[in-house]
């Protein structure tokens, strides 16, 4: 029995060492992608995006459900985006608060019934409005479809643009976000989608729909999430982009070719993680047919979103993310390790299945078994502490590397104490917070196996102005 405990503990330790070393090994790919992006994505190149003979018309689609507190600032940010031609399509997904009323009052909405094709399934539309003060603004009022996917499909149906940018209603866009994101479509006609880095707006000052001051939030919970976002966007996703193998475009910012989205049936209303589901489905659709496809990724923070600052909302969010991940891995299991789908099948999907899919179960299970083995005398406490320390230190190293890349890329947190505090957060995150996320991952796994659905609650706060 003692030998089994020792063998199991060594296996768990090797698993986490390999996981973290593999992330560190991605850094050359990430750095190379950053360097090429910096050389190519110049101000002059972005200027050409709207200066071509026939610029790409972009429809910004933002599903909104009970966004009364933030919808006005978010809409002002969208209206301030420096790109033409474009339109803004807000989809009021059966909100039960004053979301529609506050838009009607602030932007002088009037009924504007119009017929349009509806190739994608969604709940019935109750009304269409246009703004008297902002001609580019369209509001779709519909019955609640039970998911962001349903609302996004309704917005894409109503969209006039060749490209559709699907965002969350509380997303604050950078002024040059569309100029940056459209550029890959001009460079490579095989591009069907572009994702981007996402910043956390908590703690930032928002004025007239723009982020005018970037600062770390006072909440430690939000600070930990900043570090998580940096690690997720600037290591694995950049490495995937370097191999043209992106499998996740964040729901906070995704620019798509409208015809490509319609070709794969739009967002799946039964998908819990509609963003990863659509991205993988696009990869499968084009690669299975042998057609060229590129999904790009911009490492700059093109948008800002609000992170939950209370434990209940964060826990609910992580449960949902976990259920969405496992659902997608199961749905597209035949792509995992399948060379027919090129690098997508051979690199990111197996990596996600092995480390994201199994990671929480292995971490929690390994910690429990190691402590039990030490308590029963099969392992020495000194050895137990050493294994835990190795895992934690590797995790800290990966996070610090991501923070360094973020500082080089965006120079977001420029105040004297911000970078030092961010490095401290990156170090402290591995002592409790990451383990709690793994525990939530285990609960999310049980929920997925039991067929639980639903989004759960998310408390909103007004932006700092």
N, C-alpha and C positions, 0 to 999 in steps of 0.2 A: 504493500500500500504506500509506504514511504517513497519508494522509487517512482510510483505512478504520480504522486504529488509533485515530486521533483521534476519529472519529465514534463508534466503539464505546465508547471511554472516556467520552465525553460522555453517551452513552446510559445507561451504567451509573451514572454520577454522578447523572444526573437521576432514575433509578429509585430510588436510595437516598434522595435528597432528598425525592422524592414520598412514599416509604414512611414516612419519619420525620415529615414535615410532616403526613401524614394521621393519624398517631398523636397528634401534638400537637393537631390539630384535633378529636380525639375528646374532649379534656379538658373542654370545656363540657358535653357530653352526660354525661360521667362525673360531673362536679361536680353537675349538676342531679339526676341519679339519687341521688347520695349525700344531697343535701339533702332530697329528697322521702322517702327512706328514713328519715332521722333524724327527720323530723316524724311519720311514720306508725308507725314501729316503736318505740313507747314501752314501758316496763315494764308499764304498765296494759294496753296492747293485747296484749302477750305473755301476760299473766295470763289474759286472756279465752280464749286458745287452749285451755286445759285446763278453763276454767270454764263453757263453753257447755253447754247441756242435754244434748247428745249429742256429747262430745268425739271427735275422730278417733282411732281406734285405730291405732297405728303399730307395724309390725314392723321391727325393725332387723336387716338381713341382712348378715352379714359372712363372706365366703368366706375360708378360711384354708388355706394350704398351707405346711408347714414353718415355722410361726410360734412354735416352742417358746420362743424367747427373749423374746418380747413379748406373747404371747397373754394371760397372766394380768393384766398391767397394762392391756391394752386392754379386757379383759372387765370389770375393776373400774371402768374409766371409763364403760363402757356402763351398768353397773348403777347408777352414781351419777348418771345423767342425770335431771334434775328434770322429769319429764313422766309423766303417766298419762292413759289406759291405754296400755301398751306391752309388747312382748315382744322378746326378743333371740334371734335364730336364727343360731347359728354353724354354718357349713358346713365340716366338715373334708374337704377335697377330696383324699382319698387321701394324706395327709401321710406321709412316710417317716421323720420324726423323732418326737419325743415330744409333739407337739402335743395329740393326743387324750388321752394318758396324764396329762399335766400338768393338763389340764382336769378329768379324772375325779378326780384326787387333790385338787385345790384346791376344786372346787365340788360334790363328792360326786354325780357323775352316776350315774344308774341307767337301765337299758333301759326304754323306754316306747314300744313299738310301737304305731303308730296309722295308720290308712288315711286318705289325703287325695287329692284331685284333683291330677292332674299335667298341666295344660294346656300347660306348657312342656317342651321336650325337655331331658333331662340324662342323664348317666351314672347307672347304677343306684345306689340307696341301699342301704347295707349295714346301717345301724342308726340308730335314733332314741333319744336320751337326754334325760332331764330332770334338773334339779338338785334335790337334796333341800334344800339350803340356800338356793337362789335360785329360787323358783317361776316367775319370768318367763324363765328361761333354758332354751332348747331347743338341742340339738346334733344336727345331721344328719351322719352319717358315710357317705360315699359313695366309690365308685371314682373315681379321678382322671379328669376329663373333658378334660384337656389345655388348659383355659383358665379364666380367672376367670368368663367369661360362662356356662359350663356350671354352675359352682358357684352363681352368682347365681340362675340359673333354678331350681335345686333348692331354694334358700332361699325364693324367691318362691312356688313351688308349696306349700311347707309353711307359708307365712305366713298368719296369721289377720287381719292388719290391713287396713283400707281403704287405708292408705298404707304404702309400704315404703321404708325408708331403706337404700340399698345403699352400703356403705362398704368400705374395705380393713381387713383384720384388725389392722393396726398403727396404725389411726386412733384418735386420742384426741379424744373429743367434749367440747365445752364443756358445762357443766351445763345451760345454757338453750338449747342448740342446737335441740332439737325444738320448744320453745315459739316460737322465732323462725321456724323453717322451716315450721311448720304454718300460721302466720298468713296467708300469701298464699292458701292453699286456702280459708280462711274468708272472705277478702275478695272473691275472684273465683272462682265455680264453674267457670270455663273453665280454671283452672290445672290442669295435668297433671303438672308437675314443678317442683322448686325446687333450684337449685344454691347453692353458697356459696363464700366465700373459704376458702382452705386455708393454714394456717400451717405452718412447718417446725419440728418439735419438737427437732431437734438443738440441743444447748446449753441447752435448757429443763429445769427441774427438774420431775419428775413424782412426785407423792405421792398414794397411794390413788386412782390413776386420774384425777387432776386435774393440770393444768398450774398449779403454784403459783408459779413464777418464770419469766418470759420473759427470755431472754438470747440473744445471738448465739453461735453455736458457735465453737470454736477453729479448725475446719477452714476454710480459704479456699474449698475446693470447695463446702462446704455454704453458705457465705456468698454465693457467686456465685448459687447456686440460690435463695436467699431473694430476691435482687433480681429474678431471672427470674420467680418466682411473683408478686411484687408487680406487676411490669409486665404480666404476662399477665392477672391477675385485676382490676386496677383501672384499666385503660384500655379495651382492646378489649371485654372481657366486659361491663363496665358500659355502654359505648356500645351494645352489642347489646341489653342489658336495657332501655335507655331506649326502644328501638324495638320491643320485644317480638319480638326476633329472635335469641334465644340459640340457638346450635347446638352448644354443648359444655357438658355438665355433668360435672365431674371425677369420675372413678371413686372418689376419696377421700370424696366426700359427694354423694349424689344422692337426694332424696326424691321418690317417684313415686306417682301414683295407680295402685294395683295393676291395676285393670281396664283402664287405658290401656296399661300395659306388656303385658298379656296380649293386648290387641286387636292389637298390632303384632307379636306373636310372641315377645315377650321379647327377651333379649339374643341376638345372633347369635353362635353358637359358632364360626363361621368368621371373625369379624371380629377383626382384630389390635387395633384401637382400639375396643373394645366400647362405651366411653362416648360417644364422638362419633358412632358408628354409631347407637346407640339414640336419641340426642337428635335427630339429623337425621331418623331414621325417624319419630319422633313428630311432628315438624313436617310432614313430607310426608303422613303418614296423615290428619291432621286438616285441613290446608290443602287437600289435593286434594279432600276431601269438602265443603269450604266450611263446616266446623264451627269454632266459636270455640276458640281454644287460646291459652294463656299459659304460658310457661316463665319462672319467676322466678329472681332471683339476689340473694342476701343478701351485701352487701360486707363484713360482719363476719367475722372468722375463727371459724367455727363448729366447726372441727376442726383437728387438728394431725397431721401425718404425718412419717414419717422419710425423710430424703433420703439418697441414697447418698453416702458419703464416700471411696470409692475409685474410681479412674479406670475400672477394668474394668466395675464395676456401672453407673456413669453412662453410659459409652459404650454398653453393652448396652441400657439404658433408652432412650437417644436414638435408637438404631437402630430400636427397636420403635415408638417414637412416630412416627418418620418413615414407617415402613411402614404404620402404622395410618392416618395422615393421608392418604397417597396412595391407599390402598385406598378410603377413604371418598369422597374427591374423585372417583375414577373411578366408584364405584358410583352416586353421586348427581349425576353430571355433567349430567344433563338438568334438574336444578333450578337450576344456576348461570346467573344472568341471566334466569331464567324468571319473568315477572310473575305467573304463575298461583300461585306460592308466596309472593306478597307481598314484604314487606321481606326475608324470609329469602333468597329467590332473588336479590334485587337488591342487597343490601348485604353481609352477612357472608360468604356463600359465594364471590362473586367476589373479595372482599378476601382471603380465605384462599387461594384458588386462585392469585391473582396474587402475593401477597407471602409467604405461608407455603409454598405449593407450589413456587414458582420461586425464592424468596429464597436458599436455600443454593447452588443451582446458579449463580445470577447473581453472588452474592458471591464464591464461589471462582473461577468462570470469569473474572469481571471483574478480580480481583486478579492472577490468573496472566497474563492477556492484557496488562494494564497494565504489569506488571513486565517481561514479554518485550519489549513495545514499547519501553520505556525502555532495556532492555539492548541492543536493536538500533539505538537511536538515533532511532527514529521519534517518541518522546516525550521531553521533557526530564524529568530526575529531579525537578526542582523542581515541575513541573506534576503529575507522578505523586504526589509527596508531598502536594500541595495537595488532590488528589481524595480520597486516602485520609483526610486530616485532616478534610475536610468530612463524609465519611461517618461517621467516628468521633465527631466533635463532635455531630452531630445525634443519633446513638445515645445518647450520654451525656445530652443534654438530655432526651430522652424518658424515660430511666430515672430521672433526678433528679426529673422531674415526677411519675412514678409513686410514687417514694419519699415525696415530699411529700404526695401524696394519701393514702398509707397512714398517714403520721403523723397527719394530720388525722382519718382515719376511725377507726383502732383504738388509736392511742397505745400500740402494742405494746412498742416498745423505749425505755423511759423512763429508763434509767440514763444518767448524764451522757455517757459516752463512746460509747454504743451508736449513737445517731443519727449522730454524727460518723463513726464507723467504717462505718456503712451507706452514708453518702454517699461515703466513700472507695471502698468496694467497688463502688458504682454507677459511679464514674468509671473504676476500673481494669478493670472487666468487659469493656470494649470493646477492650482491648489484649491480645488473644490468646484469651481464653476464648470470646467470641462467634464468633470466626473458627474456633476448634476445633469448636464446635457446628455451624457451617456445613459444615465438612469431614465431620463425622459424618453430617450430613444428606445429603451427596452419596453417601456409602457406603450409607446407608439407602435411597436411591433405587435404587442398583444392586441391593441386596437385594430391594427390592420388584419390580423388573423381572424378577429371576431367580426370583421366587416363593418366596423364603425365608420360613419361618414360625418359630414358637417364641417364647418369652418371654425366654430368656437367664437368666443367674444374677443374683441380687441378695443381697449380703451384709447380714445383719441385725446390729444391735447392741442391747444392752439399753439401756433409757432411763436417763437420769441421774436418780437419786433422792436 
